[in-house]
């Protein structure tokens, strides 16, 4: 059976995943295809699975990384901790769709961030509270990096955007955008950008468009920048390993 893979989320017009997986399939000489499935609501997932019997795996993006867990049968340990998934392996051997959830955002973010900071452990601001932000916080915890999480609707210890000061911005040398703000050109988070300088690293998980306004603001002030393209490639390669490793056993 020729397997089909794909991405669920909304919107998906920015996604590079079909291009990346087409190149991967060509390089590995695998007969497979990859498609975008823009679901208007997560409740459409069971019908997608029923009407596409060759689906063997799915990537999951905004806004469904948390909501998708309502439909999975098993979760990898990192998903149980984060309560967010970006990869589904679909096992149909029993005649029904058995979904196993993983989070490869953790792998992708960790291995794309570490070469940039090496032995440094700068204090971080993490913008966003969704599934992608959960993966970022998981990695920062693993690396021993202290952070503050920033939200439009802060809860608990989270900060609001208007509470961030210039002085704090100068001392917080790692800024990470894990929100969708920037997917539309010109969108920009309300941050004290003038606090940025050569000692800062600004990482935007968005890879298209790139650079985002967030990263442009950073460049103009001499900060180092990183977009999410390498993270996409790393997590996609990891997803492929998860989708296919059971076929090889």
N, CA, C and O of each residue as an XYZ file, in Angstrom:
996
protein
N       0.833     -1.201      0.000
C       0.000      0.000      0.000
C       0.871      1.255      0.000
O       1.793      1.385      0.805
N       0.568      2.166     -0.904
C       1.264      3.447     -0.935
C       0.727      4.320      0.191
O      -0.461      4.638      0.229
N       1.601      4.699      1.097
C       1.176      5.480      2.246
C       1.034      6.962      1.897
O       1.758      7.510      1.065
N       0.082      7.570      2.561
C      -0.136      9.005      2.455
C       0.136      9.629      3.819
O      -0.190      9.054      4.857
N       0.733     10.807      3.798
C       1.000     11.560      5.015
C       0.475     12.974      4.807
O       0.147     13.362      3.685
N       0.397     13.738      5.887
C      -0.120     15.085      5.707
C      -0.024     15.930      6.956
O       0.489     15.509      7.993
N      -0.536     17.135      6.819
C      -0.521     18.133      7.885
C      -1.939     18.610      8.118
O      -2.654     18.944      7.174
N      -2.352     18.641      9.395
C      -3.643     19.225      9.752
C      -3.408     20.489     10.567
O      -2.471     20.565     11.362
N      -4.256     21.461     10.363
C      -4.157     22.726     11.066
C      -4.972     23.767     10.332
O      -5.767     23.442      9.451
N      -4.769     25.022     10.699
C      -5.489     26.124     10.054
C      -4.880     27.442     10.510
O      -4.820     27.696     11.713
N      -4.416     28.308      9.568
C      -4.309     28.123      8.116
C      -3.041     27.360      7.764
O      -2.153     27.199      8.600
N      -2.961     26.892      6.523
C      -1.818     26.080      6.096
C      -1.109     26.622      4.861
O      -0.173     26.000      4.357
N      -1.543     27.764      4.379
C      -0.951     28.307      3.162
C       0.530     28.609      3.278
O       1.229     28.662      2.266
N       1.026     28.810      4.501
C       2.437     29.156      4.709
C       3.340     27.930      4.755
O       4.563     28.077      4.749
N       2.774     26.725      4.800
C       3.552     25.533      5.135
C       4.518     25.118      4.033
O       4.163     25.086      2.855
N       5.747     24.799      4.440
C       6.756     24.241      3.546
C       6.782     22.708      3.613
O       7.558     22.076      2.895
N       5.944     22.104      4.465
C       6.027     20.662      4.707
C       5.846     19.821      3.449
O       6.611     18.873      3.269
N       4.883     20.102      2.562
C       4.759     19.263      1.363
C       6.030     19.258      0.517
O       6.442     18.212      0.014
N       6.645     20.417      0.363
C       7.878     20.512     -0.412
C       8.995     19.709      0.252
O       9.753     19.011     -0.421
N       9.088     19.812      1.576
C      10.159     19.130      2.283
C       9.996     17.611      2.194
O      10.960     16.891      1.931
N       8.771     17.132      2.415
C       8.564     15.685      2.384
C       8.644     15.134      0.966
O       9.072     13.995      0.779
N       8.244     15.913     -0.038
C       8.397     15.455     -1.423
C       9.865     15.223     -1.741
O      10.219     14.238     -2.389
N      10.722     16.136     -1.283
C      12.164     15.976     -1.494
C      12.695     14.770     -0.719
O      13.549     14.037     -1.216
N      12.185     14.567      0.503
C      12.600     13.421      1.313
C      12.213     12.113      0.639
O      13.024     11.191      0.551
N      10.977     12.033      0.165
C      10.523     10.801     -0.503
C      11.355     10.529     -1.755
O      11.701      9.382     -2.040
N      11.670     11.572     -2.488
C      12.472     11.411     -3.698
C      13.877     10.928     -3.357
O      14.428     10.056     -4.029
N      14.446     11.508     -2.304
C      15.814     11.147     -1.900
C      15.879      9.696     -1.419
O      16.848      8.989     -1.696
N      14.841      9.254     -0.696
C      14.813      7.901     -0.151
C      14.202      6.884     -1.116
O      14.174      5.685     -0.840
N      13.712      7.389     -2.256
C      13.052      6.545     -3.250
C      11.872      5.795     -2.631
O      11.705      4.588     -2.805
N      11.070      6.558     -1.906
C       9.878      6.023     -1.249
C       8.644      6.441     -2.044
O       8.504      7.602     -2.430
N       7.752      5.481     -2.283
C       6.490      5.808     -2.941
C       5.492      6.257     -1.885
O       4.851      5.435     -1.230
N       5.371      7.549     -1.730
C       4.469      8.128     -0.741
C       4.106      9.532     -1.186
O       4.742     10.095     -2.077
N       3.086     10.090     -0.568
C       2.685     11.461     -0.889
C       2.342     12.191      0.401
O       2.056     11.576      1.429
N       2.377     13.510      0.322
C       2.145     14.354      1.500
C       1.198     15.485      1.093
O       1.400     16.141      0.071
N       0.164     15.702      1.907
C      -0.872     16.668      1.549
C      -1.229     17.563      2.733
O      -0.992     17.220      3.892
N      -1.798     18.701      2.412
C      -2.305     19.622      3.423
C      -3.795     19.388      3.626
O      -4.562     19.329      2.664
N      -4.198     19.253      4.890
C      -5.607     19.067      5.229
C      -6.015     20.195      6.186
O      -5.822     20.104      7.398
N      -6.573     21.238      5.619
C      -6.940     22.409      6.430
C      -8.312     22.172      7.061
O      -9.345     22.357      6.417
N      -8.303     21.767      8.312
C      -9.541     21.486      9.033
C     -10.068     22.763      9.674
O      -9.329     23.477     10.351
N     -11.328     23.040      9.461
C     -11.929     24.226     10.068
C     -12.171     24.030     11.554
O     -12.238     24.995     12.315
N     -12.301     22.774     11.962
C     -12.398     22.431     13.382
C     -11.870     21.017     13.573
O     -11.920     20.199     12.654
N     -11.368     20.734     14.758
C     -10.720     19.452     15.004
C     -11.708     18.295     14.924
O     -11.311     17.147     14.721
N     -12.990     18.594     15.082
C     -14.006     17.549     14.996
C     -14.075     16.909     13.608
O     -14.723     15.876     13.437
N     -13.416     17.511     12.621
C     -13.374     16.940     11.265
C     -12.347     15.809     11.136
O     -12.308     15.128     10.112
N     -11.518     15.603     12.164
C     -10.450     14.603     12.064
C     -10.971     13.183     11.841
O     -10.455     12.506     10.952
N     -11.968     12.685     12.598
C     -12.431     11.306     12.354
C     -12.892     11.081     10.915
O     -12.628     10.025     10.339
N     -13.570     12.056     10.338
C     -14.015     11.902      8.948
C     -12.826     11.877      7.991
O     -12.829     11.134      7.010
N     -11.809     12.691      8.278
C     -10.594     12.678      7.458
C      -9.966     11.289      7.463
O      -9.564     10.782      6.416
N      -9.883     10.682      8.626
C      -9.289      9.349      8.741
C     -10.127      8.306      8.006
O      -9.584      7.405      7.367
N     -11.454      8.430      8.098
C     -12.342      7.463      7.443
C     -12.291      7.571      5.926
O     -12.377      6.563      5.224
N     -12.153      8.776      5.427
C     -12.213      8.991      3.976
C     -10.843      8.930      3.301
O     -10.750      9.018      2.076
N      -9.783      8.781      4.091
C      -8.429      8.663      3.541
C      -7.757      7.433      4.150
O      -6.890      7.562      5.015
N      -8.156      6.235      3.698
C      -7.677      4.994      4.325
C      -6.194      4.726      4.155
O      -5.655      3.840      4.817
N      -5.506      5.476      3.274
C      -4.065      5.258      3.109
C      -3.235      6.173      4.011
O      -2.006      6.113      3.984
N      -3.890      7.014      4.803
C      -3.146      7.888      5.713
C      -2.418      7.051      6.755
O      -3.032      6.253      7.465
N      -1.099      7.241      6.841
C      -0.275      6.515      7.802
C       0.288      7.410      8.897
O       0.730      6.928      9.940
N       0.270      8.705      8.654
C       0.811      9.625      9.654
C       0.397     11.044      9.356
O       0.178     11.416      8.203
N       0.291     11.842     10.419
C      -0.071     13.249     10.284
C       0.827     14.114     11.149
O       1.175     13.753     12.274
N       1.192     15.255     10.606
C       1.737     16.330     11.431
C       0.568     17.197     11.882
O      -0.458     17.277     11.206
N       0.732     17.836     13.015
C      -0.321     18.680     13.576
C       0.273     20.044     13.877
O       1.315     20.141     14.525
N      -0.380     21.094     13.414
C       0.073     22.450     13.700
C      -1.072     23.273     14.271
O      -2.151     22.753     14.553
N      -0.817     24.576     14.437
C      -1.808     25.478     14.999
C      -3.136     25.352     14.263
O      -3.147     25.219     13.039
N      -4.262     25.392     14.987
C      -4.396     25.573     16.436
C      -4.752     24.286     17.172
O      -5.418     24.333     18.206
N      -4.314     23.128     16.653
C      -4.842     21.854     17.130
C      -3.872     20.999     17.929
O      -4.175     19.835     18.192
N      -2.723     21.523     18.326
C      -1.741     20.688     19.015
C      -2.237     20.180     20.363
O      -1.793     19.131     20.829
N      -3.137     20.898     20.982
C      -3.730     20.431     22.238
C      -5.057     19.711     21.977
O      -5.313     18.647     22.541
N      -5.879     20.287     21.137
C      -7.214     19.736     20.890
C      -7.165     18.333     20.306
O      -8.066     17.531     20.551
N      -6.126     18.025     19.535
C      -6.051     16.725     18.875
C      -5.962     15.576     19.873
O      -6.273     14.435     19.532
N      -5.546     15.863     21.089
C      -5.367     14.794     22.078
C      -6.683     14.123     22.452
O      -6.680     13.025     23.009
N      -7.794     14.762     22.156
C      -9.099     14.152     22.425
C      -9.323     12.908     21.568
O     -10.180     12.081     21.881
N      -8.556     12.777     20.494
C      -8.800     11.705     19.531
C      -7.720     10.628     19.520
O      -7.823      9.667     18.757
N      -6.692     10.767     20.345
C      -5.594      9.801     20.297
C      -5.834      8.656     21.279
O      -6.546      8.796     22.273
N      -5.213      7.518     20.962
C      -5.354      6.327     21.803
C      -4.184      6.147     22.757
O      -4.356      5.642     23.866
N      -2.987      6.561     22.326
C      -1.793      6.451     23.161
C      -0.942      7.699     22.971
O      -0.961      8.327     21.912
N      -0.190      8.049     24.024
C       0.673      9.232     23.982
C       2.089      8.865     24.402
O       2.285      8.092     25.340
N       3.066      9.416     23.712
C       4.451      9.299     24.151
C       4.630     10.076     25.451
O       3.834     10.968     25.745
N       5.662      9.755     26.237
C       5.841     10.423     27.536
C       5.888     11.944     27.463
O       5.335     12.623     28.328
N       6.547     12.489     26.431
C       6.651     13.948     26.352
C       5.290     14.587     26.091
O       5.044     15.717     26.513
N       4.411     13.874     25.403
C       3.062     14.394     25.151
C       2.254     14.386     26.446
O       1.499     15.321     26.714
N       2.408     13.349     27.235
C       1.711     13.286     28.516
C       2.103     14.455     29.406
O       1.270     14.992     30.137
N       3.358     14.844     29.346
C       3.819     15.970     30.164
C       3.387     17.316     29.586
O       2.947     18.200     30.322
N       3.512     17.468     28.272
C       3.238     18.760     27.652
C       1.763     18.989     27.378
O       1.312     20.132     27.305
N       1.009     17.906     27.228
C      -0.389     17.981     26.793
C      -0.486     18.684     25.446
O      -1.383     19.495     25.218
N       0.441     18.365     24.563
C       0.453     18.918     23.206
C       1.201     17.935     22.306
O       2.201     17.343     22.712
N       0.703     17.769     21.078
C       1.316     16.842     20.127
C       1.402     17.499     18.755
O       0.557     18.315     18.389
N       2.435     17.131     18.004
C       2.534     17.628     16.631
C       2.733     16.502     15.620
O       2.905     16.761     14.429
N       2.710     15.253     16.088
C       2.853     14.097     15.200
C       1.875     13.009     15.634
O       1.757     12.699     16.819
N       1.181     12.440     14.661
C       0.309     11.291     14.905
C       0.762     10.135     14.026
O       0.915     10.294     12.815
N       0.974      8.988     14.626
C       1.191      7.754     13.857
C      -0.128      7.001     13.827
O      -0.763      6.802     14.862
N      -0.539      6.582     12.631
C      -1.842      5.949     12.439
C      -1.639      4.466     12.159
O      -1.079      4.091     11.129
N      -2.094      3.632     13.076
C      -1.993      2.180     12.943
C      -3.392      1.643     12.627
O      -4.320      1.799     13.420
N      -3.529      1.014     11.466
C      -4.832      0.478     11.052
C      -4.840     -1.056     11.046
O      -5.737     -1.663     10.461
N      -3.857     -1.684     11.688
C      -3.722     -3.141     11.624
C      -4.912     -3.869     12.237
O      -5.194     -5.013     11.879
N      -5.612     -3.209     13.163
C      -6.771     -3.842     13.804
C      -8.055     -3.629     13.018
O      -9.116     -4.122     13.401
N      -7.955     -2.894     11.918
C      -9.150     -2.568     11.153
C      -9.746     -1.232     11.531
O     -10.660     -0.749     10.861
N      -9.244     -0.623     12.595
C      -9.672      0.703     13.032
C      -8.446      1.600     13.124
O      -7.316      1.115     13.181
N      -8.674      2.910     13.139
C      -7.566      3.862     13.241
C      -7.140      4.006     14.697
O      -7.893      4.505     15.534
N      -5.918      3.560     14.985
C      -5.344      3.680     16.321
C      -4.279      4.772     16.246
O      -3.288      4.630     15.531
N      -4.486      5.861     16.986
C      -3.616      7.029     16.895
C      -2.660      7.091     18.075
O      -3.072      7.009     19.232
N      -1.373      7.238     17.763
C      -0.341      7.428     18.776
C       0.251      8.823     18.585
O       0.662      9.182     17.482
N       0.291      9.606     19.663
C       0.722     11.004     19.585
C       2.147     11.172     20.101
O       2.543     10.566     21.097
N       2.914     12.015     19.392
C       4.286     12.345     19.768
C       4.470     13.859     19.688
O       3.644     14.571     19.117
N       5.561     14.332     20.267
C       5.913     15.741     20.123
C       7.362     15.846     19.660
O       8.287     15.685     20.456
N       7.555     16.113     18.380
C       8.910     16.271     17.842
C       9.346     17.734     17.816
O      10.481     18.037     17.445
N       8.449     18.645     18.209
C       8.865     20.043     18.376
C       9.979     20.145     19.410
O      10.895     20.956     19.269
N       9.894     19.317     20.450
C      10.921     19.304     21.492
C      12.286     18.989     20.880
O      13.265     19.693     21.125
N      12.334     17.927     20.084
C      13.585     17.525     19.412
C      14.098     18.644     18.510
O      15.277     18.994     18.555
N      13.215     19.199     17.696
C      13.623     20.222     16.741
C      14.111     21.490     17.407
O      15.120     22.062     16.992
N      13.403     21.938     18.442
C      13.815     23.166     19.102
C      15.125     22.965     19.861
O      16.014     23.814     19.796
N      15.248     21.865     20.567
C      16.461     21.594     21.342
C      17.701     21.607     20.442
O      18.690     22.272     20.751
N      17.642     20.878     19.341
C      18.833     20.711     18.504
C      19.099     21.913     17.607
O      20.191     22.029     17.050
N      18.137     22.802     17.456
C      18.396     24.035     16.712
C      18.839     25.172     17.625
O      19.525     26.094     17.184
N      18.451     25.108     18.891
C      18.850     26.154     19.846
C      20.244     25.920     20.415
O      21.029     26.860     20.538
N      20.558     24.678     20.761
C      21.786     24.392     21.508
C      23.058     24.913     20.831
O      23.913     25.464     21.525
N      23.226     24.766     19.506
C      24.452     25.297     18.892
C      24.578     26.811     18.999
O      25.680     27.350     18.892
N      23.462     27.502     19.208
C      23.487     28.964     19.270
C      23.881     29.486     20.643
O      24.419     30.586     20.764
N      23.611     28.688     21.685
C      23.906     29.161     23.049
C      25.082     28.419     23.677
O      25.701     28.916     24.617
N      25.393     27.217     23.152
C      26.500     26.408     23.658
C      26.427     26.277     25.180
O      25.469     25.713     25.707
N      27.422     26.788     25.880
C      27.438     26.639     27.336
C      26.725     27.779     28.061
O      26.599     27.750     29.285
N      26.261     28.777     27.318
C      25.551     29.892     27.944
C      24.152     29.453     28.374
O      23.554     28.561     27.774
N      23.657     30.080     29.397
C      22.303     29.829     29.851
C      21.621     31.178     30.129
O      21.361     31.518     31.283
N      21.333     31.942     29.064
C      20.749     33.268     29.250
C      19.297     33.183     29.707
O      18.572     32.263     29.327
N      18.882     34.135     30.513
C      17.479     34.212     30.896
C      16.637     34.455     29.646
O      17.066     35.143     28.720
N      15.423     33.878     29.632
C      14.600     33.938     28.430
C      13.219     34.525     28.702
O      12.665     34.396     29.793
N      12.688     35.173     27.672
C      11.269     35.485     27.576
C      10.679     34.570     26.522
O      11.217     34.466     25.419
N       9.581     33.906     26.845
C       8.881     33.043     25.893
C       7.510     33.645     25.644
O       6.698     33.756     26.563
N       7.255     34.027     24.421
C       5.998     34.658     24.046
C       5.044     33.594     23.511
O       5.324     32.944     22.504
N       3.907     33.424     24.203
C       2.916     32.445     23.777
C       2.646     31.406     24.846
O       3.472     31.167     25.727
N       1.472     30.792     24.753
C       1.060     29.804     25.758
C       0.464     28.544     25.128
O      -0.123     27.724     25.834
N       0.606     28.382     23.827
C       0.020     27.225     23.147
C       0.932     26.018     23.154
O       1.874     25.932     23.942
N       0.633     25.074     22.251
C       1.394     23.837     22.196
C       2.849     24.032     21.847
O       3.711     23.352     22.403
N       3.148     24.955     20.931
C       4.543     25.214     20.573
C       5.304     25.792     21.758
O       6.455     25.430     22.001
N       4.657     26.689     22.494
C       5.301     27.271     23.675
C       5.591     26.199     24.725
O       6.612     26.263     25.409
N       4.707     25.225     24.852
C       4.941     24.137     25.806
C       6.215     23.375     25.478
O       6.978     23.015     26.374
N       6.446     23.130     24.186
C       7.670     22.440     23.774
C       8.894     23.282     24.084
O       9.916     22.751     24.520
N       8.805     24.587     23.863
C       9.914     25.493     24.164
C      10.240     25.455     25.659
O      11.406     25.339     26.036
N       9.228     25.552     26.501
C       9.452     25.540     27.948
C      10.063     24.217     28.399
O      10.924     24.196     29.278
N       9.625     23.128     27.806
C      10.177     21.806     28.119
C      11.686     21.799     27.867
O      12.457     21.321     28.700
N      12.101     22.331     26.717
C      13.519     22.362     26.363
C      14.297     23.276     27.301
O      15.384     22.919     27.757
N      13.751     24.450     27.592
C      14.438     25.372     28.499
C      14.627     24.740     29.870
O      15.675     24.911     30.494
N      13.626     24.014     30.340
C      13.763     23.297     31.617
C      14.886     22.264     31.536
O      15.692     22.141     32.458
N      14.932     21.528     30.435
C      15.962     20.505     30.262
C      17.358     21.118     30.243
O      18.314     20.508     30.721
N      17.473     22.322     29.691
C      18.776     22.981     29.574
C      19.132     23.805     30.817
O      20.240     24.334     30.908
N      18.223     23.915     31.751
C      18.491     24.701     32.943
C      18.462     26.196     32.700
O      19.173     26.948     33.368
N      17.643     26.639     31.747
C      17.517     28.063     31.431
C      16.289     28.631     32.144
O      15.183     28.111     32.000
N      16.490     29.683     32.900
C      15.360     30.326     33.569
C      14.590     31.175     32.563
O      15.172     31.705     31.618
N      13.296     31.300     32.765
C      12.475     32.006     31.785
C      11.237     32.604     32.448
O      10.851     32.234     33.557
N      10.637     33.537     31.728
C       9.313     34.047     32.043
C       8.454     33.873     30.796
O       8.897     34.131     29.677
N       7.225     33.432     31.010
C       6.294     33.244     29.906
C       5.389     34.470     29.813
O       4.912     34.984     30.826
N       5.161     34.929     28.584
C       4.424     36.167     28.361
C       3.178     35.861     27.536
O       3.230     35.125     26.550
N       2.052     36.444     27.965
C       0.781     36.144     27.313
C      -0.099     37.381     27.239
O       0.021     38.294     28.056
N      -0.984     37.400     26.250
C      -1.991     38.468     26.183
C      -2.982     38.346     27.326
O      -3.551     39.342     27.772
N      -3.189     37.116     27.804
C      -4.117     36.863     28.914
C      -3.381     36.071     29.988
O      -3.639     34.880     30.164
N      -2.465     36.721     30.708
C      -1.602     35.995     31.648
C      -2.371     35.334     32.788
O      -3.364     35.862     33.289
N      -1.880     34.172     33.176
C      -2.423     33.445     34.317
C      -1.278     33.035     35.225
O      -0.186     32.717     34.755
N      -1.528     33.045     36.508
C      -0.496     32.641     37.451
C       0.730     33.523     37.362
O       0.640     34.744     37.488
N       1.887     32.897     37.142
C       3.158     33.627     37.101
C       3.460     34.226     35.734
O       4.493     34.874     35.563
N       2.588     34.024     34.769
C       2.835     34.569     33.434
C       2.795     36.101     33.452
O       2.118     36.708     34.282
N       3.527     36.704     32.527
C       3.600     38.160     32.409
C       2.707     38.656     31.274
O       2.421     37.921     30.329
N       2.276     39.894     31.379
C       1.580     40.547     30.276
C       2.606     41.314     29.447
O       3.678     41.658     29.946
N       2.282     41.579     28.195
C       3.214     42.292     27.324
C       3.497     43.704     27.824
O       4.631     44.179     27.750
N       2.471     44.368     28.329
C       2.672     45.762     28.756
C       3.434     45.884     30.069
O       3.762     46.987     30.505
N       3.717     44.730     30.706
C       4.494     44.771     31.955
C       5.996     44.655     31.713
O       6.784     44.827     32.643
N       6.405     44.366     30.478
C       7.818     44.144     30.178
C       8.542     45.480     30.043
O       8.136     46.335     29.256
N       9.598     45.655     30.802
C      10.300     46.937     30.813
C      11.581     46.889     29.982
O      12.100     45.817     29.674
N      12.067     48.052     29.634
C      13.323     48.202     28.899
C      14.475     47.576     29.684
O      15.292     46.851     29.116
N      14.541     47.850     30.976
C      15.633     47.334     31.804
C      15.612     45.801     31.849
O      16.656     45.158     31.746
N      14.421     45.227     32.002
C      14.315     43.765     32.006
C      14.699     43.195     30.638
O      15.338     42.146     30.551
N      14.307     43.892     29.582
C      14.630     43.433     28.242
C      16.124     43.378     27.995
O      16.608     42.460     27.333
N      16.865     44.348     28.519
C      18.319     44.352     28.360
C      18.941     43.147     29.064
O      19.903     42.561     28.566
N      18.394     42.782     30.217
C      18.958     41.690     31.004
C      18.484     40.316     30.528
O      19.101     39.299     30.845
N      17.405     40.288     29.779
C      16.848     39.025     29.276
C      17.347     38.846     27.854
O      16.843     39.492     26.936
N      18.326     37.981     27.663
C      19.069     37.969     26.398
C      18.601     36.913     25.395
O      19.172     36.785     24.312
N      17.562     36.161     25.759
C      16.987     35.193     24.821
C      15.487     35.448     24.716
O      14.748     35.255     25.682
N      15.043     35.883     23.535
C      13.629     36.164     23.292
C      13.115     35.148     22.280
O      13.702     34.976     21.212
N      12.006     34.469     22.621
C      11.500     33.390     21.772
C      10.028     33.633     21.452
O       9.191     33.714     22.352
N       9.727     33.746     20.175
C       8.340     33.901     19.752
C       7.748     32.538     19.415
O       8.130     31.912     18.426
N       6.808     32.083     20.248
C       6.099     30.825     20.012
C       4.620     31.091     19.767
O       3.776     30.232     20.024
N       4.310     32.286     19.267
C       2.941     32.649     18.905
C       2.817     32.641     17.378
O       3.829     32.570     16.681
N       1.581     32.714     16.849
C       1.422     32.850     15.395
C       1.561     34.287     14.907
O       1.407     34.548     13.714
N       1.849     35.224     15.812
C       1.988     36.621     15.409
C       3.242     36.764     14.539
O       4.363     36.528     14.988
N       3.019     37.149     13.303
C       4.105     37.221     12.331
C       3.831     36.393     11.093
O       4.507     36.550     10.075
N       2.829     35.497     11.172
C       2.458     34.736      9.980
C       1.938     35.665      8.892
O       2.134     35.416      7.702
N       1.275     36.736      9.311
C       0.856     37.769      8.368
C       1.906     38.866      8.382
O       2.272     39.360      9.449
N       2.387     39.247      7.223
C       3.451     40.245      7.135
C       3.014     41.549      7.801
O       1.895     42.022      7.604
N       3.915     42.109      8.585
C       3.642     43.363      9.267
C       3.178     43.185     10.691
O       3.256     44.125     11.482
N       2.687     41.989     11.048
C       2.278     41.752     12.432
C       3.497     41.789     13.342
O       4.579     41.335     12.968
N       3.312     42.330     14.532
C       4.458     42.453     15.432
C       4.006     42.408     16.885
O       3.001     43.017     17.252
N       4.747     41.690     17.697
C       4.463     41.646     19.126
C       4.826     42.988     19.769
O       5.807     43.613     19.366
N       4.056     43.437     20.758
C       4.349     44.705     21.442
C       5.434     44.523     22.506
O       5.133     44.224     23.661
N       6.685     44.705     22.112
C       7.825     44.429     22.981
C       8.749     45.638     23.063
O       8.730     46.489     22.174
N       9.565     45.727     24.127
C      10.536     46.827     24.251
C      11.774     46.580     23.386
O      12.858     46.307     23.902
N      11.599     46.680     22.069
C      12.659     46.307     21.126
C      13.938     47.117     21.304
O      15.025     46.630     20.993
N      13.822     48.341     21.797
C      15.022     49.160     21.956
C      15.976     48.595     23.004
O      17.118     49.041     23.110
N      15.513     47.618     23.775
C      16.387     46.968     24.756
C      17.335     45.968     24.097
O      18.306     45.535     24.716
N      17.063     45.605     22.863
C      17.877     44.600     22.178
C      19.235     45.162     21.768
O      19.379     46.352     21.486
N      20.222     44.275     21.744
C      21.566     44.653     21.313
C      22.346     43.438     20.872
O      21.776     42.364     20.676
N      23.638     43.598     20.717
C      24.483     42.531     20.200
C      24.557     41.298     21.070
O      24.924     40.228     20.586
N      24.219     41.417     22.333
C      24.270     40.269     23.231
C      22.996     39.450     23.269
O      22.903     38.489     24.032
N      22.016     39.812     22.461
C      20.726     39.131     22.461
C      20.616     38.127     21.322
O      21.240     38.280     20.272
N      19.803     37.089     21.555
C      19.400     36.145     20.527
C      17.878     36.137     20.479
O      17.222     35.913     21.496
N      17.315     36.382     19.296
C      15.869     36.342     19.099
C      15.533     35.162     18.183
O      16.023     35.074     17.057
N      14.705     34.277     18.678
C      14.342     33.054     17.960
C      12.844     33.111     17.676
O      12.040     33.251     18.597
N      12.471     33.003     16.403
C      11.061     32.983     16.006
C      10.755     31.612     15.419
O      11.385     31.202     14.445
N       9.796     30.901     16.000
C       9.452     29.581     15.503
C       8.806     29.637     14.120
O       8.744     28.621     13.428
N       8.327     30.809     13.710
C       7.775     30.984     12.366
C       8.916     30.927     11.348
O       9.986     31.494     11.569
N       8.675     30.241     10.241
C       9.696     30.154      9.183
C       9.217     30.731      7.856
O      10.015     30.897      6.933
N       7.941     31.033      7.748
C       7.408     31.626      6.524
C       6.229     32.521      6.888
O       5.183     32.023      7.306
N       6.385     33.841      6.732
C       7.510     34.530      6.098
C       8.726     34.603      7.020
O       8.612     34.461      8.238
N       9.872     34.825      6.423
C      11.093     35.034      7.187
C      11.994     36.004      6.420
O      12.190     35.844      5.215
N      12.531     36.989      7.097
C      12.355     37.239      8.526
C      10.996     37.880      8.824
O      10.457     38.633      8.013
N      10.466     37.571      9.983
C       9.253     38.216     10.458
C       9.588     39.627     10.924
O      10.759     39.999     11.011
N       8.564     40.402     11.220
C       8.796     41.743     11.761
C       9.558     41.659     13.083
O      10.412     42.499     13.367
N       9.251     40.654     13.880
C       9.956     40.427     15.143
C      11.461     40.294     14.901
O      12.263     40.922     15.594
N      11.837     39.483     13.926
C      13.259     39.289     13.637
C      13.871     40.530     12.981
O      15.034     40.849     13.227
N      13.110     41.219     12.163
C      13.620     42.458     11.567
C      13.928     43.504     12.633
O      14.940     44.201     12.558
N      13.051     43.607     13.618
C      13.290     44.535     14.719
C      14.582     44.176     15.443
O      15.342     45.054     15.850
N      14.820     42.884     15.597
C      16.032     42.427     16.281
C      17.284     42.742     15.467
O      18.274     43.226     16.015
N      17.246     42.472     14.171
C      18.392     42.717     13.302
C      18.773     44.194     13.305
O      19.953     44.542     13.351
N      17.776     45.047     13.255
C      18.027     46.486     13.222
C      18.769     46.978     14.461
O      19.381     48.046     14.444
N      18.710     46.193     15.533
C      19.366     46.588     16.785
C      20.590     45.742     17.087
O      21.135     45.798     18.189
N      21.020     44.962     16.109
C      22.267     44.216     16.247
C      22.174     42.859     16.895
O      23.202     42.226     17.134
N      20.964     42.382     17.192
C      20.803     41.084     17.842
C      20.986     39.946     16.834
O      20.754     40.125     15.639
N      21.397     38.796     17.316
C      21.416     37.590     16.488
C      19.985     37.084     16.336
O      19.155     37.271     17.226
N      19.701     36.440     15.200
C      18.347     35.947     14.972
C      18.371     34.510     14.475
O      19.371     34.026     13.946
N      17.234     33.844     14.663
C      17.044     32.471     14.193
C      15.572     32.282     13.874
O      14.713     32.559     14.710
N      15.272     31.803     12.647
C      13.880     31.497     12.343
C      13.637     30.003     12.552
O      14.538     29.276     12.972
N      12.417     29.550     12.258
C      12.030     28.191     12.598
C      12.267     27.150     11.521
O      11.783     26.025     11.645
N      13.008     27.497     10.450
C      13.150     26.551      9.347
C      13.949     25.311      9.731
O      13.547     24.194      9.404
N      15.074     25.491     10.421
C      15.851     24.318     10.831
C      15.049     23.453     11.791
O      15.103     22.225     11.718
N      14.308     24.087     12.690
C      13.449     23.331     13.610
C      12.426     22.516     12.833
O      12.165     21.363     13.177
N      11.843     23.102     11.786
C      10.892     22.367     10.944
C      11.550     21.132     10.354
O      10.982     20.041     10.408
N      12.742     21.293      9.792
C      13.429     20.165      9.164
C      13.763     19.075     10.188
O      13.583     17.887      9.917
N      14.243     19.478     11.348
C      14.613     18.508     12.380
C      13.405     17.731     12.882
O      13.453     16.508     13.020
N      12.310     18.458     13.156
C      11.140     17.759     13.674
C      10.485     16.904     12.593
O       9.894     15.868     12.899
N      10.586     17.331     11.317
C      10.024     16.538     10.225
C      10.794     15.232     10.049
O      10.191     14.177      9.851
N      12.126     15.299     10.120
C      12.933     14.081     10.023
C      12.606     13.120     11.169
O      12.534     11.906     10.976
N      12.412     13.676     12.349
C      12.064     12.846     13.505
C      10.680     12.223     13.322
O      10.466     11.065     13.683
N       9.749     12.985     12.766
C       8.412     12.453     12.503
C       8.485     11.269     11.541
O       7.815     10.256     11.745
N       9.296     11.397     10.494
C       9.445     10.310      9.529
C       9.984      9.053     10.200
O       9.532      7.946      9.907
N      10.944      9.222     11.094
C      11.471      8.075     11.839
C      10.373      7.401     12.657
O      10.302      6.173     12.712
N       9.523      8.198     13.288
C       8.450      7.640     14.113
C       7.394      6.945     13.259
O       6.853      5.913     13.658
N       7.102      7.498     12.100
C       6.096      6.889     11.224
C       6.557      5.563     10.651
O       5.738      4.674     10.416
N       7.860      5.413     10.421
C       8.351      4.254      9.675
C       9.075      3.215     10.520
O       9.281      2.095     10.050
N       9.466      3.537     11.735
C      10.293      2.588     12.482
C       9.536      1.305     12.791
O      10.149      0.241     12.884
N       8.227      1.380     12.952
C       7.459      0.182     13.262
C       7.266     -0.696     12.026
O       7.044     -1.901     12.142
N       7.353     -0.089     10.847
C       7.257     -0.868      9.615
C       8.485     -1.741      9.412
O       8.440     -2.745      8.702
N       9.600     -1.338     10.056
C      10.862     -2.038      9.843
C      11.063     -3.175     10.836
O      11.979     -3.982     10.687
N      10.204     -3.236     11.850
C      10.396     -4.244     12.903
C       9.778     -5.590     12.488
O       9.841     -6.558     13.245
